[in-house]
Amino acid sequence: MKNISRLFLCTFLALSAGISQAQMKVGVTLSTTGPAASLGLPEKNAVALMPTRIGNIQVEYIVLDDASDTTGARRNIEKLTFENNVDLVIGSTTTPNSLTMLEIAGRTTTPMISLGASDRIITPVEGDREWVFKTPYGDTQMALKVVQGMLNLGAKNVAYFGFNDAYGESWHTEFSKFAQARGLKMVASERFNRTDTSVTAQVLKIIAARPDAILIGASGTPGVLPQASLLERGFQGKIFQTHGVLNNDFLRVGGNKVEGTLIPSAPVLVAEDLPRDHPAKKVSLEFKHLYEKAHGPNSITPFAANAWDAWLLISKAVPVAAQKARPGTPEFRRALRDALESTRGLAATQGVVNMSRTDHNGFAIDAPVMVQIKGGKWTLAK
């Protein structure tokens, strides 16, 4: 009897030791250099704040820079999945980079949580996209917020001026759709490259069309150039930007040229101004305090919050997946994917997440808020 008890005890201790030593690898590829660095660096800062343990599972983060380049993003996810055998990938920062990563996520059956904005990253949820989720709001939610903002200001004729890439085209598609449906007339549509140093020709065409309001479909500091050029040429209508510019570098580079700009945003940027019963207020204030304790007052950005929401998703899904399989196995990756897709009622910095088989973002259509730049600061638009 003693021998049986001893054997049972040894087996229990061995199993317990195995559980306590379980390790999960999270691969991260972000644009911490290049044109999108002002987005990727806050995301990297947020990753550095992520806990290294979920229950009995140790979490290792392998962080790579893709230099804001699609080739770099694909190379990174190949390294993370084929060489490092990660259980999950966070990234990349931008839409084009994330789109180039989809095929590898699907081929290696590795869950991926993108920090890019476009709905194209996760829609339709089939094929490779069955393995892909994202934390930023979709273009649909943000475009609807912009169109409603323009209508509230009495605009009738509008224009679009966006990146000549997947981000810009996706925004144009959604913005045009809602503008037409709500009775706004699109009088001009122009494009520019992220690395352009002059957009004078496009600006002259837009001003000649006499729009009441303009949406600039850009991200990061490159979004300053078209707005500054519009003002230099005398445009006096209202300017909207996308949530891709919501970082302090945009404020610093833009200065008084971006004063008054209206931008749809995640609630975290104006957490103190939110109503007490707002579902994102508590978690936003908690993350804001954590982030600004490490990086200084007013350093918070929605991009950091996008990465933190990825952590919140992981922290809820991992315990569920670990009941079915051990990290480091294809079975665990499948269980983790299924757990992410089953996320319900998770309070995040952007609202409540309710994933589904057809929605790998999970935020409500009315989750965004509208912010305005006043006195060089982000404020909740009234």
C-alpha positions as CSV (number, residue, x, y, z in Angstrom):
1,M,0.0,0.0,0.0
2,K,2.9,2.3,0.9
3,N,4.5,1.6,-2.5
4,I,1.3,2.4,-4.3
5,S,1.0,5.7,-2.4
6,R,4.6,6.6,-3.0
7,L,4.2,5.8,-6.7
8,F,1.1,8.0,-6.9
9,L,2.9,10.8,-5.1
10,C,5.9,10.6,-7.5
11,T,3.5,10.6,-10.5
12,F,1.6,13.6,-9.2
13,L,4.8,15.5,-8.5
14,A,6.1,14.7,-12.0
15,L,2.9,15.9,-13.6
16,S,2.9,19.0,-11.4
17,A,6.5,19.8,-12.4
18,G,5.7,19.3,-16.1
19,I,2.7,21.7,-15.8
20,S,4.8,24.3,-13.9
21,Q,7.5,24.1,-16.6
22,A,5.1,24.5,-19.6
23,Q,6.3,27.3,-21.8
24,M,4.4,29.2,-24.4
25,K,6.2,31.2,-27.1
26,V,4.6,34.4,-28.5
27,G,6.2,35.8,-31.7
28,V,5.9,39.5,-32.2
29,T,6.7,41.4,-35.4
30,L,6.3,45.2,-35.3
31,S,7.2,48.2,-37.4
32,T,9.7,49.8,-35.0
33,T,11.7,51.5,-37.7
34,G,10.7,53.0,-41.0
35,P,7.6,55.1,-41.9
36,A,5.3,53.3,-39.4
37,A,7.8,53.5,-36.5
38,S,5.6,56.1,-34.6
39,L,2.9,53.3,-34.4
40,G,5.2,50.3,-33.9
41,L,7.3,51.8,-31.0
42,P,4.3,52.3,-28.6
43,E,3.2,48.7,-29.5
44,K,6.7,47.5,-28.6
45,N,6.5,49.4,-25.3
46,A,3.2,47.7,-24.5
47,V,4.6,44.2,-25.3
48,A,7.4,45.0,-22.8
49,L,4.7,45.4,-20.1
50,M,3.0,42.1,-20.8
51,P,3.2,39.6,-17.9
52,T,5.5,36.6,-18.5
53,R,3.2,34.1,-16.9
54,I,-0.4,33.0,-17.4
55,G,-1.3,30.6,-14.6
56,N,1.2,27.8,-14.6
57,I,2.4,28.7,-18.1
58,Q,5.6,30.7,-18.7
59,V,5.3,33.1,-21.6
60,E,8.4,34.0,-23.8
61,Y,8.1,36.9,-26.2
62,I,10.3,36.9,-29.3
63,V,10.1,40.5,-30.7
64,L,11.3,41.4,-34.2
65,D,11.4,44.6,-36.3
66,D,10.0,44.4,-39.8
67,A,11.1,48.0,-40.6
68,S,7.7,48.9,-42.0
69,D,8.4,46.6,-44.9
70,T,6.1,43.9,-46.3
71,T,9.1,41.7,-47.2
72,G,10.4,42.1,-43.6
73,A,7.1,41.2,-42.1
74,R,6.8,38.0,-44.2
75,R,10.4,37.1,-43.4
76,N,9.8,37.6,-39.7
77,I,6.7,35.5,-39.5
78,E,8.5,32.7,-41.4
79,K,11.3,32.8,-38.8
80,L,8.9,32.9,-35.9
81,T,6.8,30.0,-37.1
82,F,9.3,27.7,-38.9
83,E,12.4,28.3,-36.7
84,N,11.1,29.5,-33.3
85,N,7.9,27.3,-33.3
86,V,5.9,30.0,-31.7
87,D,2.3,29.3,-30.5
88,L,0.9,32.6,-31.5
89,V,2.0,35.7,-33.5
90,I,1.2,39.4,-32.6
91,G,1.6,41.8,-35.5
92,S,2.3,43.4,-37.7
93,T,1.7,47.1,-37.2
94,T,0.3,48.0,-40.6
95,T,-2.3,46.6,-42.9
96,P,0.0,45.9,-45.9
97,N,2.4,44.0,-43.6
98,S,-0.3,42.1,-41.9
99,L,-1.8,41.1,-45.3
100,T,1.5,39.6,-46.4
101,M,1.6,37.5,-43.2
102,L,-1.8,35.8,-43.6
103,E,-0.6,32.9,-45.8
104,I,2.1,31.9,-43.4
105,A,-0.2,32.0,-40.4
106,G,-2.7,29.7,-42.2
107,R,0.0,27.4,-43.6
108,T,1.6,26.8,-40.2
109,T,-1.8,26.8,-38.4
110,T,-0.5,29.6,-36.0
111,P,-3.0,32.0,-34.5
112,M,-2.2,35.6,-35.4
113,I,-3.4,38.8,-33.8
114,S,-2.9,41.7,-36.1
115,L,-2.4,45.3,-35.0
116,G,-3.3,46.5,-38.5
117,A,-6.6,48.2,-39.0
118,S,-8.1,47.1,-42.4
119,D,-11.1,44.8,-42.3
120,R,-9.4,43.0,-45.2
121,I,-7.1,41.4,-42.7
122,I,-9.9,39.3,-41.2
123,T,-12.6,39.3,-43.9
124,P,-13.9,37.0,-45.0
125,V,-13.2,34.5,-42.2
126,E,-12.2,31.6,-44.4
127,G,-9.0,29.9,-45.5
128,D,-5.9,31.5,-44.0
129,R,-8.0,34.1,-42.3
130,E,-9.5,31.5,-40.0
131,W,-6.3,31.8,-38.1
132,V,-6.2,35.6,-38.0
133,F,-7.7,38.1,-35.5
134,K,-7.1,41.8,-35.0
135,T,-7.6,44.3,-32.2
136,P,-7.9,47.7,-33.9
137,Y,-11.4,48.8,-34.9
138,G,-12.3,48.0,-38.5
139,D,-12.6,50.5,-41.3
140,T,-16.4,50.0,-41.3
141,Q,-16.7,51.2,-37.7
142,M,-14.4,54.2,-38.2
143,A,-15.7,55.2,-41.6
144,L,-19.2,55.3,-40.2
145,K,-18.0,57.5,-37.3
146,V,-16.3,59.9,-39.8
147,V,-19.4,60.2,-42.0
148,Q,-21.6,60.9,-39.1
149,G,-19.2,63.5,-37.9
150,M,-19.3,65.2,-41.3
151,L,-23.1,65.2,-41.3
152,N,-23.2,66.6,-37.8
153,L,-21.2,69.6,-39.1
154,G,-23.5,70.1,-42.0
155,A,-21.2,68.9,-44.8
156,K,-22.7,68.1,-48.2
157,N,-19.7,67.8,-50.5
158,V,-16.7,65.7,-49.3
159,A,-13.3,64.6,-50.6
160,Y,-10.9,61.7,-49.9
161,F,-7.1,61.9,-49.9
162,G,-5.4,58.7,-48.9
163,F,-2.4,56.4,-49.1
164,N,-1.8,54.7,-52.4
165,D,-1.7,51.2,-50.7
166,A,-4.0,48.7,-49.1
167,Y,-4.7,50.9,-46.1
168,G,-5.7,53.9,-48.3
169,E,-7.9,51.8,-50.7
170,S,-9.7,50.0,-47.9
171,W,-10.5,53.3,-46.2
172,H,-11.7,54.8,-49.5
173,T,-14.0,51.8,-50.1
174,E,-15.7,52.1,-46.7
175,F,-15.8,55.9,-46.6
176,S,-17.3,56.1,-50.1
177,K,-19.9,53.5,-49.3
178,F,-21.2,55.2,-46.2
179,A,-20.9,58.7,-47.6
180,Q,-23.1,57.8,-50.6
181,A,-25.6,55.9,-48.3
182,R,-25.9,59.0,-46.1
183,G,-26.3,61.5,-48.9
184,L,-22.8,63.0,-49.0
185,K,-21.4,63.8,-52.5
186,M,-17.8,62.7,-53.2
187,V,-16.4,65.5,-55.3
188,A,-12.7,64.4,-55.3
189,S,-10.5,61.4,-54.5
190,E,-6.7,61.5,-54.6
191,R,-3.8,59.3,-53.5
192,F,-0.2,59.8,-52.3
193,N,2.7,57.6,-51.2
194,R,3.9,57.3,-47.6
195,T,7.3,58.5,-48.6
196,D,6.2,61.5,-50.8
197,T,7.7,64.9,-50.0
198,S,5.2,66.9,-52.0
199,V,1.5,66.5,-52.7
200,T,0.8,69.9,-54.3
201,A,-0.8,68.5,-57.5
202,Q,-3.3,66.4,-55.6
203,V,-4.1,69.3,-53.2
204,L,-4.9,71.7,-56.0
205,K,-7.3,69.2,-57.6
206,I,-9.1,68.7,-54.3
207,I,-9.4,72.4,-53.5
208,A,-10.7,73.1,-57.0
209,A,-13.6,70.6,-56.2
210,R,-14.7,72.8,-53.2
211,P,-15.4,70.1,-50.6
212,D,-16.9,71.1,-47.3
213,A,-14.9,68.4,-45.5
214,I,-12.0,66.1,-46.3
215,L,-10.9,62.7,-45.0
216,I,-7.2,62.0,-45.1
217,G,-6.7,58.2,-45.2
218,A,-3.2,58.0,-43.7
219,S,-1.3,56.6,-40.7
220,G,1.6,58.0,-38.6
221,T,3.5,61.1,-39.3
222,P,3.1,60.9,-43.1
223,G,-0.5,62.0,-42.5
224,V,0.8,65.5,-41.7
225,L,2.0,66.4,-45.2
226,P,-1.4,66.4,-47.0
227,Q,-3.0,68.4,-44.2
228,A,-0.3,71.0,-44.1
229,S,-0.4,71.3,-47.9
230,L,-4.2,71.8,-47.8
231,L,-3.9,74.6,-45.2
232,E,-1.0,76.3,-47.1
233,R,-3.2,76.4,-50.2
234,G,-6.1,78.0,-48.3
235,F,-8.5,75.2,-47.5
236,Q,-10.9,76.3,-44.8
237,G,-13.2,73.3,-44.5
238,K,-13.1,70.7,-41.8
239,I,-10.4,68.0,-41.9
240,F,-10.8,64.5,-40.6
241,Q,-8.0,62.0,-40.2
242,T,-8.2,58.2,-39.6
243,H,-7.2,56.6,-36.3
244,G,-3.9,55.7,-38.0
245,V,-2.5,59.1,-36.9
246,L,-3.4,58.9,-33.2
247,N,0.1,59.2,-31.7
248,N,2.1,62.0,-30.1
249,D,4.6,62.1,-33.0
250,F,1.7,63.3,-35.2
251,L,1.0,66.1,-32.8
252,R,4.7,67.0,-32.5
253,V,5.3,67.0,-36.3
254,G,1.9,68.6,-37.2
255,G,2.0,71.4,-34.6
256,N,-0.6,74.1,-35.3
257,K,-1.2,72.6,-38.7
258,V,-3.3,69.8,-37.2
259,E,-5.1,71.9,-34.6
260,G,-8.9,71.2,-34.8
261,T,-8.6,67.9,-36.6
262,L,-11.3,65.4,-35.9
263,I,-10.4,61.7,-35.6
264,P,-12.3,58.5,-34.7
265,S,-10.5,56.8,-31.8
266,A,-10.4,54.1,-29.3
267,P,-11.7,55.3,-25.9
268,V,-8.3,54.9,-24.1
269,L,-7.0,58.1,-25.6
270,V,-9.5,60.2,-23.6
271,A,-10.2,57.7,-20.8
272,E,-10.6,60.4,-18.1
273,D,-13.3,62.1,-20.2
274,L,-15.4,59.0,-20.7
275,P,-18.7,58.6,-18.8
276,R,-18.4,56.6,-15.6
277,D,-20.4,53.7,-17.0
278,H,-18.5,53.4,-20.2
279,P,-17.5,49.7,-20.6
280,A,-13.9,50.7,-21.6
281,K,-13.2,53.3,-18.9
282,K,-11.9,51.0,-16.1
283,V,-9.5,48.9,-18.1
284,S,-8.4,51.9,-20.1
285,L,-7.5,53.9,-17.0
286,E,-5.7,50.9,-15.6
287,F,-3.6,50.4,-18.7
288,K,-3.0,54.2,-19.1
289,H,-1.6,54.3,-15.6
290,L,0.6,51.3,-16.2
291,Y,1.9,52.6,-19.5
292,E,2.5,56.2,-18.4
293,K,4.2,55.1,-15.2
294,A,6.8,53.5,-17.5
295,H,6.9,56.1,-20.3
296,G,5.8,59.4,-18.8
297,P,2.7,61.5,-18.7
298,N,0.5,61.7,-21.8
299,S,2.6,59.0,-23.6
300,I,-0.4,56.7,-24.1
301,T,-1.5,55.9,-27.6
302,P,-4.2,53.7,-29.1
303,F,-1.5,51.7,-30.8
304,A,-0.1,50.7,-27.4
305,A,-3.6,49.9,-26.4
306,N,-4.1,47.7,-29.5
307,A,-1.1,45.6,-28.4
308,W,-2.5,45.5,-24.8
309,D,-5.8,44.3,-26.0
310,A,-4.0,41.4,-27.8
311,W,-2.5,40.5,-24.4
312,L,-6.0,40.6,-22.8
313,L,-7.3,38.2,-25.5
314,I,-4.3,35.9,-25.0
315,S,-4.6,35.9,-21.2
316,K,-8.2,34.7,-21.5
317,A,-7.7,32.2,-24.3
318,V,-4.6,30.4,-23.0
319,P,-6.1,28.8,-19.9
320,V,-8.9,27.4,-22.0
321,A,-6.5,26.0,-24.7
322,A,-4.1,24.6,-22.0
323,Q,-6.9,22.3,-20.8
324,K,-6.8,20.6,-24.2
325,A,-3.2,20.5,-25.2
326,R,0.3,21.5,-24.2
327,P,2.0,24.6,-25.6
328,G,4.4,24.0,-28.4
329,T,2.1,21.6,-30.2
330,P,-0.2,21.9,-33.2
331,E,-3.1,20.8,-31.0
332,F,-2.4,23.7,-28.6
333,R,-2.4,26.2,-31.5
334,R,-5.7,24.9,-32.8
335,A,-7.2,25.0,-29.3
336,L,-5.9,28.6,-28.9
337,R,-7.4,29.6,-32.2
338,D,-10.8,28.2,-31.1
339,A,-10.6,29.8,-27.7
340,L,-9.9,33.2,-29.3
341,E,-12.8,32.8,-31.6
342,S,-15.0,32.0,-28.6
343,T,-14.1,35.1,-26.6
344,R,-17.2,36.7,-25.2
345,G,-17.8,39.6,-22.8
346,L,-14.1,40.6,-22.5
347,A,-13.6,44.2,-21.3
348,A,-10.8,45.7,-23.3
349,T,-9.4,49.2,-23.8
350,Q,-11.7,49.7,-26.9
351,G,-14.9,48.2,-25.4
352,V,-16.3,44.8,-25.0
353,V,-15.0,42.0,-27.2
354,N,-17.5,39.4,-28.5
355,M,-15.8,37.3,-31.2
356,S,-17.7,34.9,-33.4
357,R,-17.2,32.5,-36.3
358,T,-17.7,35.4,-38.8
359,D,-16.2,38.3,-36.7
360,H,-12.5,38.1,-35.6
361,N,-12.5,41.6,-34.2
362,G,-15.5,41.6,-31.9
363,F,-16.1,45.2,-31.2
364,A,-19.6,46.8,-31.6
365,I,-20.2,49.1,-34.6
366,D,-20.6,52.1,-32.2
367,A,-17.6,51.4,-30.1
368,P,-15.3,54.2,-31.4
369,V,-15.5,57.8,-30.0
370,M,-14.6,61.0,-31.8
371,V,-11.7,63.0,-30.6
372,Q,-10.5,66.5,-31.6
373,I,-7.0,68.1,-31.3
374,K,-7.3,71.2,-29.1
375,G,-4.3,73.0,-27.7
376,G,-2.1,70.3,-29.0
377,K,-3.9,67.7,-27.0
378,W,-6.4,64.9,-27.6
379,T,-9.9,65.8,-26.3
380,L,-13.3,64.1,-26.5
381,A,-15.3,65.9,-29.2
382,K,-18.6,67.2,-28.0
